[in-house]
Structure formats: C-alpha cells, structure tokens
Amino acid sequence: MAKAMSENKITTPSHPKAASQAAAPSVEGIAAAAKAAQKGRGLPPVDKWNPDFCGDLDMRIARDGTWFYLGTPIGRPEMVRLFSTILRKDGADYFLVTPVEKVGITVDDAPFVAVDFEVEGTSTDQRLTFLTNVGDSTVAGPDAPIRVVRDPETGEPSPYVLVRANLEALIDRKSFYRLVEIGAHHENWFGLWSGGAFFGLIPSAELPQG
C-alpha cells in the first residue's frame, strides 16, 4: 500500500453506503475534480456545491492532523492540501465536496491543527494570526473565535480556533503554552484578546495563586 501511495496509484475500497451507487467514489477522481475546480488563489466555493452523496471513503484525519487513506498516511503534502480545500462540515459530519461528488470521511477531532501563530499589537488591540498544518491562516476575532474544551475528568484543556465555515483547528500544545504567556484577566476570566474580542480560557479563580 505504501508503494501504491507513493506512485499515486490509489485504489478505492468498497463500502456498504456506496454499494447502491453506479460507481464507488474514487480518490483519484475526487482529486482530479478538485484540481479542475480550482480558480485563482482562493478556496473553492464548496458551500455552493450540492452534488449527490456518493458514499464514504476509508479516509481519516487523526487528532494530530495526519491524513490517512486505507489506514496508511498520505505522504504527499500537496495532496493533503488539495483535499483540505474541498473539505466541508455539514452538521456533525465531514465531507469532501466537488461540483460532481460528495463523499464522507472520518475526523477524529478537528480537521486542522494550528501549528504556529503571530502576534500584532498589544492588550485589547492585539491580533492573533494562526497558521495551520495545511497552510491556512486565520485571524482570531468575532468571526473566528477561540474556544477551550476541558476534559471533565482531568481538566486538560483542548483549545480550538475557527478557520473557516465550521472547520476548526486544534491549537497544538507548544502554541497554547505561548498563548498562555500573553494572556490577560478580564471580567473574572483569564484569556486572550484578538480582533477586538476577548476569549476566556479559564476562570481567574481557578488559576494557581502566587
């Protein structure tokens, strides 16, 4: 399988949901349609495409941002980037969408990982620009909020930032530690300012004293 992946000769598995379709969805076909739909430098208008559902692919995005096909990591960054541009979330489900196909994939957590960020300004005028593992950038603010989910048993935080249209990035650990270093208190919360909005990370009373 690794050899087939490296040569871009990818076979498509059968799937019960696709059995009734005239043809099972093809990774190569989806990639070709995605390339054909690319116009300029902007992202494809996947929110405007409404093709028929063609079944599920054995494709998964792990929590660390690694994309898998048939259980094997997709080792070509340009292929991962291409697929990421046609990713859409409808409700709780994720799909790769082209003008002619819509196929379901599995996402373990968030589809992207924020691997770095840049800071401009200070205090309430601060702007945080996040960079994802697939090359997207997003400025946190009212339209791209930061949120934190805490494990109910361990209290471990999982921070996210909205990248585009219902698609979030999990902020990686090293970036989160850096964010905490530039955090501030506001209305009994410790959190971050960006784009004129404040995003609470943890109640101030829960921070260690001293």
MDAnalysis code that builds the backbone (N, CA, C; Angstrom):
import MDAnalysis as mda
import numpy as np

u = mda.Universe.empty(630, n_residues=210, atom_resindex=np.repeat(np.arange(210), 3), trajectory=True)
u.add_TopologyAttr("name", ["N", "CA", "C"] * 210)
u.add_TopologyAttr("resid", np.arange(1, 211))
u.add_TopologyAttr("resname", ["MET", "ALA", "LYS", "ALA", "MET", "SER", "GLU", "ASN", "LYS", "ILE", "THR", "THR", "PRO", "SER", "HIS", "PRO", "LYS", "ALA", "ALA", "SER", "GLN", "ALA", "ALA", "ALA", "PRO", "SER", "VAL", "GLU", "GLY", "ILE", "ALA", "ALA", "ALA", "ALA", "LYS", "ALA", "ALA", "GLN", "LYS", "GLY", "ARG", "GLY", "LEU", "PRO", "PRO", "VAL", "ASP", "LYS", "TRP", "ASN", "PRO", "ASP", "PHE", "CYS", "GLY", "ASP", "LEU", "ASP", "MET", "ARG", "ILE", "ALA", "ARG", "ASP", "GLY", "THR", "TRP", "PHE", "TYR", "LEU", "GLY", "THR", "PRO", "ILE", "GLY", "ARG", "PRO", "GLU", "MET", "VAL", "ARG", "LEU", "PHE", "SER", "THR", "ILE", "LEU", "ARG", "LYS", "ASP", "GLY", "ALA", "ASP", "TYR", "PHE", "LEU", "VAL", "THR", "PRO", "VAL", "GLU", "LYS", "VAL", "GLY", "ILE", "THR", "VAL", "ASP", "ASP", "ALA", "PRO", "PHE", "VAL", "ALA", "VAL", "ASP", "PHE", "GLU", "VAL", "GLU", "GLY", "THR", "SER", "THR", "ASP", "GLN", "ARG", "LEU", "THR", "PHE", "LEU", "THR", "ASN", "VAL", "GLY", "ASP", "SER", "THR", "VAL", "ALA", "GLY", "PRO", "ASP", "ALA", "PRO", "ILE", "ARG", "VAL", "VAL", "ARG", "ASP", "PRO", "GLU", "THR", "GLY", "GLU", "PRO", "SER", "PRO", "TYR", "VAL", "LEU", "VAL", "ARG", "ALA", "ASN", "LEU", "GLU", "ALA", "LEU", "ILE", "ASP", "ARG", "LYS", "SER", "PHE", "TYR", "ARG", "LEU", "VAL", "GLU", "ILE", "GLY", "ALA", "HIS", "HIS", "GLU", "ASN", "TRP", "PHE", "GLY", "LEU", "TRP", "SER", "GLY", "GLY", "ALA", "PHE", "PHE", "GLY", "LEU", "ILE", "PRO", "SER", "ALA", "GLU", "LEU", "PRO", "GLN", "GLY"])
u.atoms.positions = np.array([
    [0.822, -1.205, 0.000],
    [0.000, 0.000, 0.000],
    [0.851, 1.249, 0.000],
    [1.979, 1.217, 0.741],
    [2.851, 2.384, 0.788],
    [3.401, 2.688, -0.584],
    [3.745, 1.602, -1.351],
    [4.269, 1.804, -2.689],
    [3.202, 2.416, -3.582],
    [1.969, 1.906, -3.471],
    [0.885, 2.436, -4.290],
    [0.633, 3.897, -3.981],
    [0.741, 4.268, -2.675],
    [0.532, 5.663, -2.297],
    [1.589, 6.549, -2.902],
    [2.857, 6.099, -2.856],
    [3.951, 6.930, -3.346],
    [3.860, 7.134, -4.844],
    [3.245, 6.171, -5.562],
    [3.129, 6.287, -7.009],
    [1.798, 6.913, -7.421],
    [1.014, 7.293, -6.409],
    [-0.282, 7.907, -6.654],
    [-1.235, 6.975, -7.373],
    [-1.056, 5.668, -7.170],
    [-1.981, 4.695, -7.713],
    [-2.835, 4.198, -6.558],
    [-3.933, 4.888, -6.335],
    [-4.740, 4.625, -5.163],
    [-6.006, 3.898, -5.582],
    [-6.246, 2.736, -5.012],
    [-7.464, 2.013, -5.298],
    [-8.522, 2.397, -4.275],
    [-9.764, 2.298, -4.633],
    [-10.862, 2.715, -3.783],
    [-11.568, 1.506, -3.199],
    [-11.762, 1.458, -1.865],
    [-12.426, 0.325, -1.236],
    [-13.926, 0.368, -1.468],
    [-14.541, -0.795, -1.407],
    [-15.996, -0.827, -1.455],
    [-16.530, -0.443, -0.093],
    [-17.756, 0.024, -0.036],
    [-18.346, 0.460, 1.234],
    [-19.838, 0.236, 1.143],
    [-20.479, -0.251, 2.196],
    [-21.909, -0.519, 2.154],
    [-22.741, 0.666, 1.702],
    [-22.371, 1.877, 2.153],
    [-23.160, 3.041, 1.794],
    [-23.052, 3.380, 0.316],
    [-21.987, 2.918, -0.317],
    [-21.772, 3.242, -1.727],
    [-22.231, 2.118, -2.641],
    [-22.676, 1.006, -2.059],
    [-22.994, -0.168, -2.848],
    [-24.099, 0.088, -3.864],
    [-25.026, 0.972, -3.521],
    [-26.144, 1.236, -4.410],
    [-25.806, 2.236, -5.498],
    [-24.627, 2.834, -5.421],
    [-24.226, 3.814, -6.415],
    [-23.739, 3.110, -7.673],
    [-23.821, 3.793, -8.793],
    [-23.371, 3.201, -10.046],
    [-21.877, 2.919, -9.997],
    [-21.124, 3.765, -9.329],
    [-19.679, 3.565, -9.203],
    [-19.240, 4.075, -7.855],
    [-18.317, 3.356, -7.225],
    [-17.812, 3.779, -5.929],
    [-16.995, 5.050, -6.096],
    [-16.983, 5.916, -5.079],
    [-16.185, 7.140, -5.176],
    [-14.711, 6.818, -5.324],
    [-14.023, 7.582, -6.113],
    [-12.611, 7.373, -6.396],
    [-11.790, 8.537, -5.869],
    [-10.734, 8.234, -5.125],
    [-9.848, 9.278, -4.629],
    [-9.218, 10.038, -5.788],
    [-8.806, 9.300, -6.802],
    [-8.188, 9.958, -7.949],
    [-9.184, 10.858, -8.670],
    [-10.445, 10.379, -8.782],
    [-11.475, 11.180, -9.431],
    [-11.785, 12.441, -8.646],
    [-11.845, 12.323, -7.319],
    [-12.103, 13.477, -6.465],
    [-10.972, 14.488, -6.582],
    [-9.731, 13.986, -6.582],
    [-8.582, 14.879, -6.710],
    [-8.605, 15.609, -8.050],
    [-8.944, 14.883, -9.119],
    [-8.995, 15.495, -10.443],
    [-10.082, 16.565, -10.508],
    [-11.261, 16.261, -9.922],
    [-12.355, 17.239, -9.924],
    [-11.992, 18.458, -9.093],
    [-11.288, 18.235, -7.985],
    [-10.883, 19.352, -7.130],
    [-9.897, 20.259, -7.864],
    [-8.951, 19.660, -8.574],
    [-7.987, 20.453, -9.333],
    [-8.682, 21.258, -10.419],
    [-9.645, 20.617, -11.091],
    [-10.358, 21.297, -12.174],
    [-11.188, 22.465, -11.661],
    [-11.630, 22.358, -10.409],
    [-12.475, 23.405, -9.832],
    [-11.687, 24.559, -9.253],
    [-10.363, 24.393, -9.132],
    [-9.540, 25.452, -8.567],
    [-9.507, 26.637, -9.525],
    [-9.820, 27.822, -8.988],
    [-9.790, 29.038, -9.793],
    [-9.042, 30.110, -9.015],
    [-7.939, 30.584, -9.585],
    [-7.153, 31.592, -8.897],
    [-6.540, 31.038, -7.621],
    [-6.337, 31.907, -6.656],
    [-5.700, 31.509, -5.406],
    [-6.705, 31.265, -4.290],
    [-7.942, 31.608, -4.514],
    [-8.926, 31.446, -3.468],
    [-9.355, 30.001, -3.288],
    [-10.044, 29.747, -2.177],
    [-10.556, 28.416, -1.910],
    [-11.772, 28.143, -2.783],
    [-11.979, 26.880, -3.174],
    [-13.163, 26.543, -3.967],
    [-14.445, 26.857, -3.187],
    [-15.513, 27.238, -3.870],
    [-16.773, 27.591, -3.188],
    [-17.584, 26.345, -2.816],
    [-17.043, 25.530, -1.923],
    [-17.679, 24.253, -1.597],
    [-19.065, 24.446, -0.975],
    [-19.287, 25.597, -0.352],
    [-20.590, 25.846, 0.264],
    [-21.691, 26.027, -0.773],
    [-21.309, 26.267, -2.023],
    [-22.289, 26.473, -3.088],
    [-22.514, 25.220, -3.925],
    [-21.731, 24.185, -3.658],
    [-21.872, 22.953, -4.427],
    [-22.795, 21.986, -3.697],
    [-23.722, 21.381, -4.420],
    [-24.672, 20.445, -3.817],
    [-24.820, 19.179, -4.661],
    [-23.734, 18.443, -4.837],
    [-23.823, 17.188, -5.592],
    [-24.464, 16.090, -4.746],
    [-24.821, 14.996, -5.393],
    [-25.374, 13.856, -4.672],
    [-24.309, 13.203, -3.795],
    [-24.756, 12.652, -2.665],
    [-23.857, 11.893, -1.796],
    [-23.473, 10.599, -2.496],
    [-22.174, 10.320, -2.563],
    [-21.671, 9.167, -3.313],
    [-21.128, 8.062, -2.418],
    [-21.293, 8.175, -1.113],
    [-20.780, 7.155, -0.206],
    [-19.622, 7.661, 0.628],
    [-19.058, 6.770, 1.424],
    [-17.938, 7.112, 2.293],
    [-16.636, 6.559, 1.745],
    [-15.553, 7.256, 2.056],
    [-14.208, 6.775, 1.766],
    [-13.548, 6.317, 3.061],
    [-12.648, 5.379, 2.959],
    [-11.846, 4.971, 4.111],
    [-10.716, 5.978, 4.267],
    [-11.109, 7.205, 4.576],
    [-10.152, 8.301, 4.769],
    [-10.412, 8.898, 6.147],
    [-9.321, 9.177, 6.864],
    [-9.456, 9.661, 8.240],
    [-8.424, 10.736, 8.524],
    [-8.860, 11.761, 9.269],
    [-7.933, 12.784, 9.754],
    [-7.748, 12.546, 11.243],
    [-6.528, 12.210, 11.647],
    [-6.228, 11.934, 13.050],
    [-6.172, 13.240, 13.844],
    [-6.158, 13.123, 15.160],
    [-6.161, 14.303, 16.020],
    [-4.913, 15.166, 15.817],
    [-3.805, 14.544, 15.413],
    [-2.576, 15.310, 15.198],
    [-2.514, 15.928, 13.807],
    [-3.596, 15.796, 13.019],
    [-3.653, 16.406, 11.699],
    [-3.196, 15.517, 10.565],
    [-2.753, 14.295, 10.851],
    [-2.313, 13.376, 9.807],
    [-3.518, 12.822, 9.054],
    [-3.436, 12.839, 7.734],
    [-4.491, 12.273, 6.892],
    [-4.121, 10.836, 6.521],
    [-5.087, 9.935, 6.659],
    [-4.887, 8.524, 6.329],
    [-5.857, 8.105, 5.228],
    [-5.377, 7.223, 4.349],
    [-6.248, 6.583, 3.372],
    [-5.987, 5.086, 3.414],
    [-7.036, 4.296, 3.626],
    [-6.907, 2.848, 3.786],
    [-5.928, 2.505, 4.906],
    [-5.909, 3.333, 5.946],
    [-5.052, 3.086, 7.096],
    [-3.612, 3.511, 6.924],
    [-3.260, 4.064, 5.780],
    [-1.881, 4.485, 5.503],
    [-1.804, 6.006, 5.420],
    [-0.822, 6.625, 6.078],
    [-0.701, 8.089, 5.994],
    [-0.508, 8.549, 4.550],
    [-1.171, 9.627, 4.192],
    [-0.963, 10.232, 2.875],
    [0.297, 11.080, 2.973],
    [1.338, 10.649, 2.287],
    [2.645, 11.275, 2.461],
    [2.922, 12.464, 1.573],
    [1.995, 12.811, 0.708],
    [2.220, 13.931, -0.215],
    [1.512, 15.181, 0.302],
    [2.258, 16.162, 0.818],
    [1.635, 17.377, 1.367],
    [0.725, 18.081, 0.370],
    [1.103, 18.076, -0.919],
    [0.275, 18.765, -1.903],
    [-1.083, 18.077, -2.074],
    [-1.135, 16.758, -1.900],
    [-2.398, 16.038, -1.988],
    [-3.268, 16.338, -0.762],
    [-2.637, 16.362, 0.409],
    [-3.372, 16.698, 1.627],
    [-3.935, 18.113, 1.527],
    [-3.134, 19.032, 1.057],
    [-3.587, 20.415, 0.896],
    [-4.764, 20.478, -0.066],
    [-4.684, 19.752, -1.175],
    [-5.767, 19.758, -2.152],
    [-7.066, 19.260, -1.520],
    [-6.993, 18.128, -0.819],
    [-8.186, 17.592, -0.169],
    [-8.730, 18.564, 0.886],
    [-7.832, 19.237, 1.589],
    [-8.276, 20.149, 2.649],
    [-9.076, 21.318, 2.102],
    [-8.828, 21.696, 0.848],
    [-9.542, 22.833, 0.263],
    [-10.972, 22.494, -0.120],
    [-11.296, 21.195, -0.211],
    [-12.661, 20.805, -0.584],
    [-13.367, 20.124, 0.596],
    [-12.852, 20.349, 1.787],
    [-13.462, 19.784, 2.986],
    [-14.627, 20.655, 3.448],
    [-15.718, 20.004, 3.834],
    [-16.885, 20.724, 4.322],
    [-17.497, 19.964, 5.491],
    [-18.034, 20.696, 6.446],
    [-18.723, 20.090, 7.582],
    [-20.195, 20.445, 7.513],
    [-21.027, 19.411, 7.442],
    [-22.474, 19.582, 7.453],
    [-23.003, 18.929, 8.721],
    [-23.501, 19.725, 9.642],
    [-23.912, 19.181, 10.926],
    [-22.694, 18.679, 11.673],
    [-22.714, 17.416, 12.049],
    [-21.575, 16.821, 12.750],
    [-20.690, 16.002, 11.820],
    [-21.003, 15.969, 10.529],
    [-20.302, 15.098, 9.593],
    [-19.402, 15.892, 8.648],
    [-18.333, 15.223, 8.217],
    [-17.355, 15.840, 7.325],
    [-17.397, 15.174, 5.955],
    [-17.208, 16.000, 4.927],
    [-17.269, 15.522, 3.557],
    [-16.188, 16.187, 2.708],
    [-15.760, 15.475, 1.673],
    [-15.012, 16.085, 0.585],
    [-16.031, 16.364, -0.503],
    [-16.072, 17.609, -0.976],
    [-17.119, 18.018, -1.905],
    [-16.498, 18.630, -3.158],
    [-16.939, 18.150, -4.312],
    [-16.588, 18.731, -5.600],
    [-17.896, 19.083, -6.305],
    [-17.836, 19.702, -7.469],
    [-19.095, 20.008, -8.161],
    [-19.908, 18.768, -8.521],
    [-19.276, 17.585, -8.553],
    [-19.984, 16.387, -9.016],
    [-20.050, 15.269, -7.983],
    [-19.320, 15.374, -6.861],
    [-19.302, 14.300, -5.870],
    [-19.277, 14.857, -4.450],
    [-19.861, 14.089, -3.545],
    [-19.813, 14.392, -2.119],
    [-19.587, 13.078, -1.392],
    [-18.428, 12.958, -0.725],
    [-18.087, 11.704, -0.060],
    [-17.766, 11.970, 1.400],
    [-18.148, 11.047, 2.258],
    [-17.911, 11.200, 3.685],
    [-16.546, 10.700, 4.107],
    [-15.941, 11.399, 5.066],
    [-14.681, 10.950, 5.655],
    [-14.805, 11.049, 7.177],
    [-13.840, 10.478, 7.876],
    [-13.839, 10.476, 9.336],
    [-12.834, 11.491, 9.862],
    [-13.240, 12.271, 10.852],
    [-12.354, 13.235, 11.507],
    [-12.364, 12.926, 12.997],
    [-11.204, 12.593, 13.551],
    [-11.131, 12.186, 14.953],
    [-11.458, 13.322, 15.913],
    [-11.004, 14.534, 15.584],
    [-11.234, 15.685, 16.457],
    [-11.540, 16.883, 15.573],
    [-10.596, 17.811, 15.436],
    [-10.742, 18.913, 14.492],
    [-10.010, 18.540, 13.200],
    [-10.448, 19.049, 12.059],
    [-9.798, 18.671, 10.805],
    [-8.415, 19.279, 10.599],
    [-8.127, 20.390, 11.299],
    [-6.845, 21.058, 11.144],
    [-6.142, 21.179, 12.493],
    [-4.851, 21.479, 12.437],
    [-4.069, 21.756, 13.637],
    [-3.393, 23.113, 13.458],
    [-3.564, 23.998, 14.436],
    [-2.849, 25.277, 14.417],
    [-1.453, 25.038, 14.974],
    [-0.458, 25.144, 14.123],
    [0.908, 24.783, 14.495],
    [1.758, 25.989, 14.876],
    [1.238, 27.202, 14.657],
    [2.007, 28.403, 14.999],
    [1.059, 29.604, 14.977],
    [1.526, 30.714, 15.522],
    [0.739, 31.944, 15.448],
    [1.666, 33.140, 15.536],
    [1.173, 34.273, 15.048],
    [1.891, 35.541, 15.122],
    [1.051, 36.537, 15.903],
    [1.726, 37.436, 16.599],
    [1.046, 38.439, 17.417],
    [1.347, 39.828, 16.868],
    [0.296, 40.609, 16.689],
    [0.437, 42.011, 16.325],
    [-0.317, 42.844, 17.355],
    [0.256, 43.979, 17.739],
    [-0.400, 44.851, 18.692],
    [-0.271, 44.341, 20.119],
    [-0.906, 45.048, 21.017],
    [-0.852, 44.699, 22.433],
    [-2.217, 44.912, 23.078],
    [-2.380, 44.298, 24.228],
    [-3.578, 44.469, 25.051],
    [-4.848, 44.225, 24.238],
    [-5.841, 45.119, 24.370],
    [-7.119, 44.903, 23.692],
    [-7.034, 45.106, 22.184],
    [-5.925, 45.681, 21.697],
    [-5.738, 45.875, 20.251],
    [-4.952, 44.735, 19.619],
    [-4.760, 43.684, 20.354],
    [-3.958, 42.554, 19.892],
    [-4.667, 41.778, 18.779],
    [-3.866, 41.266, 17.833],
    [-4.364, 40.387, 16.766],
    [-3.523, 39.122, 16.753],
    [-4.194, 37.981, 16.798],
    [-3.517, 36.691, 16.763],
    [-3.826, 36.012, 15.432],
    [-2.791, 35.774, 14.643],
    [-2.956, 35.107, 13.352],
    [-2.404, 33.696, 13.448],
    [-3.276, 32.721, 13.276],
    [-2.885, 31.318, 13.400],
    [-2.587, 30.710, 12.028],
    [-1.576, 29.844, 12.000],
    [-1.204, 29.111, 10.788],
    [-1.475, 27.632, 11.017],
    [-2.146, 26.993, 10.062],
    [-2.488, 25.583, 10.227],
    [-1.499, 24.668, 9.506],
    [-1.629, 23.392, 9.783],
    [-0.751, 22.388, 9.188],
    [-0.974, 22.219, 7.688],
    [-2.080, 22.743, 7.151],
    [-2.325, 22.623, 5.716],
    [-2.189, 23.961, 4.998],
    [-1.636, 24.961, 5.697],
    [-1.311, 26.222, 5.043],
    [-2.353, 27.313, 5.131],
    [-3.455, 27.074, 5.843],
    [-4.441, 28.131, 6.042],
    [-3.969, 29.085, 7.126],
    [-4.439, 30.323, 7.068],
    [-4.201, 31.268, 8.154],
    [-5.517, 31.915, 8.523],
    [-5.668, 32.232, 9.793],
    [-6.897, 32.842, 10.265],
    [-6.589, 33.783, 11.410],
    [-7.230, 34.945, 11.415],
    [-7.072, 35.912, 12.489],
    [-8.213, 35.704, 13.472],
    [-7.884, 35.356, 14.705],
    [-8.912, 35.150, 15.718],
    [-9.657, 36.451, 15.972],
    [-10.969, 36.344, 16.106],
    [-11.803, 37.510, 16.342],
    [-13.253, 37.076, 16.428],
    [-14.184, 38.000, 16.366],
    [-15.602, 37.661, 16.482],
    [-16.062, 36.618, 15.464],
    [-15.494, 36.643, 14.258],
    [-15.890, 35.685, 13.221],
    [-15.022, 34.432, 13.199],
    [-13.994, 34.426, 14.006],
    [-13.100, 33.264, 14.100],
    [-12.709, 33.079, 15.564],
    [-13.666, 32.627, 16.366],
    [-13.444, 32.566, 17.815],
    [-12.479, 31.471, 18.255],
    [-11.889, 31.706, 19.418],
    [-11.092, 30.697, 20.112],
    [-11.983, 30.109, 21.204],
    [-11.960, 28.809, 21.351],
    [-12.708, 28.176, 22.440],
    [-11.843, 27.101, 23.076],
    [-12.155, 26.770, 24.309],
    [-11.413, 25.753, 25.040],
    [-12.394, 24.732, 25.606],
    [-12.123, 23.475, 25.339],
    [-12.904, 22.382, 25.921],
    [-12.017, 21.685, 26.945],
    [-12.540, 21.522, 28.160],
    [-11.756, 20.890, 29.213],
    [-12.273, 19.486, 29.500],
    [-11.346, 18.552, 29.604],
    [-11.707, 17.181, 29.925],
    [-12.379, 17.154, 31.299],
    [-13.590, 16.586, 31.400],
    [-14.307, 16.624, 32.672],
    [-13.620, 15.847, 33.793],
    [-12.757, 14.911, 33.458],
    [-12.076, 14.109, 34.475],
    [-10.710, 14.671, 34.840],
    [-9.928, 15.051, 33.831],
    [-8.561, 15.502, 34.087],
    [-8.423, 17.024, 34.107],
    [-9.393, 17.725, 33.527],
    [-9.283, 19.174, 33.425],
    [-8.365, 19.627, 32.308],
    [-7.805, 18.682, 31.540],
    [-6.884, 19.013, 30.449],
    [-7.610, 19.849, 29.391],
    [-7.022, 21.011, 29.021],
    [-7.698, 21.863, 28.035],
    [-7.386, 21.443, 26.601],
    [-8.389, 21.558, 25.751],
    [-8.202, 21.390, 24.309],
    [-8.668, 22.681, 23.649],
    [-7.733, 23.511, 23.186],
    [-8.112, 24.803, 22.601],
    [-8.286, 24.710, 21.084],
    [-9.258, 25.446, 20.576],
    [-9.561, 25.438, 19.141],
    [-9.728, 26.871, 18.644],
    [-9.490, 27.047, 17.342],
    [-9.788, 28.318, 16.698],
    [-10.497, 28.005, 15.386],
    [-11.522, 28.783, 15.072],
    [-12.257, 28.577, 13.832],
    [-11.424, 29.066, 12.652],
    [-11.308, 28.227, 11.645],
    [-10.511, 28.565, 10.464],
    [-11.401, 29.075, 9.343],
    [-12.432, 28.315, 9.030],
    [-13.390, 28.719, 8.001],
    [-14.626, 27.822, 8.049],
    [-15.779, 28.406, 7.830],
    [-17.045, 27.692, 7.627],
    [-17.172, 26.398, 8.414],
    [-17.281, 26.499, 9.726],
    [-17.499, 25.347, 10.612],
    [-16.284, 24.435, 10.778],
    [-15.160, 24.790, 10.199],
    [-13.955, 23.960, 10.285],
    [-12.978, 24.595, 11.269],
    [-12.652, 23.843, 12.317],
    [-11.770, 24.349, 13.351],
    [-10.384, 23.723, 13.271],
    [-9.447, 24.379, 13.941],
    [-8.102, 23.833, 14.126],
    [-7.856, 23.643, 15.617],
    [-7.338, 22.505, 15.967],
    [-6.881, 22.267, 17.333],
    [-5.547, 22.985, 17.501],
    [-5.446, 23.861, 18.480],
    [-4.198, 24.598, 18.722],
    [-3.216, 23.664, 19.404],
    [-2.049, 23.472, 18.794],
    [-1.106, 22.498, 19.354],
    [-0.532, 22.977, 20.691],
    [0.078, 22.057, 21.405],
    [0.489, 22.304, 22.785],
    [1.487, 23.452, 22.901],
    [2.496, 23.451, 22.027],
    [3.530, 24.495, 22.134],
    [2.944, 25.876, 21.886],
    [2.002, 25.966, 20.948],
    [1.356, 27.256, 20.673],
    [0.467, 27.677, 21.841],
    [-0.216, 26.714, 22.445],
    [-1.085, 27.041, 23.572],
    [-0.275, 27.568, 24.753],
    [0.889, 26.971, 25.005],
    [1.742, 27.457, 26.090],
    [2.176, 28.894, 25.828],
    [2.479, 29.210, 24.582],
    [2.852, 30.576, 24.225],
    [1.684, 31.533, 24.406],
    [0.486, 31.070, 24.073],
    [-0.701, 31.905, 24.247],
    [-0.943, 32.227, 25.713],
    [-0.746, 31.232, 26.557],
    [-0.950, 31.450, 27.992],
    [-0.001, 32.526, 28.513],
    [1.198, 32.572, 27.953],
    [2.191, 33.553, 28.397],
    [1.761, 34.989, 28.087],
    [0.910, 35.169, 27.073],
    [0.490, 36.526, 26.711],
    [-0.974, 36.775, 27.103],
    [-1.539, 35.897, 27.914],
    [-2.924, 36.036, 28.336],
    [-3.124, 37.176, 29.316],
    [-4.385, 37.516, 29.546],
    [-4.725, 38.617, 30.447],
    [-6.032, 38.285, 31.168],
    [-6.282, 38.995, 32.255],
    [-7.519, 38.826, 33.012],
    [-8.552, 39.848, 32.552],
    [-9.798, 39.385, 32.450],
    [-10.884, 40.279, 32.050],
    [-12.197, 39.707, 32.582],
    [-12.872, 40.484, 33.409],
    [-14.175, 40.097, 33.960],
    [-14.146, 38.684, 34.553],
    [-13.192, 38.457, 35.441],
    [-13.064, 37.200, 36.190],
    [-12.645, 36.003, 35.333],
    [-12.140, 36.293, 34.158],
    [-11.623, 35.230, 33.307],
    [-10.185, 35.540, 32.905],
    [-9.408, 34.468, 32.719],
    [-8.080, 34.597, 32.131],
    [-8.198, 34.110, 30.698],
    [-7.737, 34.959, 29.759],
    [-7.885, 34.573, 28.361],
    [-7.075, 35.436, 27.431],
    [-7.584, 35.593, 26.214],
    [-6.829, 36.248, 25.158],
    [-7.681, 37.285, 24.433],
    [-7.032, 38.398, 24.099],
    [-7.651, 39.389, 23.235],
    [-7.180, 39.166, 21.804],
    [-8.096, 39.276, 20.856],
    [-7.716, 39.237, 19.443],
    [-8.850, 39.798, 18.597],
    [-8.512, 40.680, 17.704],
    [-9.513, 41.246, 16.812],
    [-10.621, 41.981, 17.524],
    [-10.325, 42.560, 18.677],
    [-11.313, 43.315, 19.423],
    [-12.227, 42.475, 20.295],
    [-11.981, 41.164, 20.361],
    [-12.810, 40.279, 21.188],
    [-11.942, 39.596, 22.240],
    [-12.566, 39.270, 23.370],
    [-11.873, 38.555, 24.440],
    [-12.393, 37.128, 24.490],
    [-11.454, 36.181, 24.582],
    [-11.809, 34.769, 24.628],
    [-11.299, 34.170, 25.934],
    [-12.223, 33.817, 26.804],
    [-11.843, 33.260, 28.096],
    [-11.323, 31.837, 27.966],
    [-10.208, 31.587, 28.637],
    [-9.627, 30.251, 28.637],
    [-9.955, 29.483, 29.908],
    [-9.922, 30.195, 31.043],
    [-10.153, 29.557, 32.323],
    [-10.587, 30.630, 33.324],
    [-11.500, 30.315, 34.217],
    [-11.871, 31.321, 35.242],
    [-10.640, 31.752, 36.050],
    [-10.520, 33.034, 36.297],
    [-9.349, 33.547, 37.023],
    [-9.184, 32.857, 38.372],
    [-10.284, 32.523, 39.028],
    [-10.211, 31.903, 40.362],
    [-9.586, 30.516, 40.335],
    [-9.555, 29.897, 39.145],
    [-9.001, 28.539, 39.053],
    [-7.511, 28.530, 38.750],
    [-6.948, 29.704, 38.498],
    [-5.514, 29.764, 38.236],
    [-4.751, 29.603, 39.558],
    [-3.578, 28.946, 39.507],
    [-2.770, 28.820, 40.717],
    [-2.388, 30.190, 41.256],
    [-2.440, 30.356, 42.546],
    [-2.090, 31.604, 43.171],
    [-0.596, 31.650, 43.490],
    [-0.066, 32.856, 43.512],
    [1.337, 33.020, 43.887],
    [2.200, 33.422, 42.738],
])
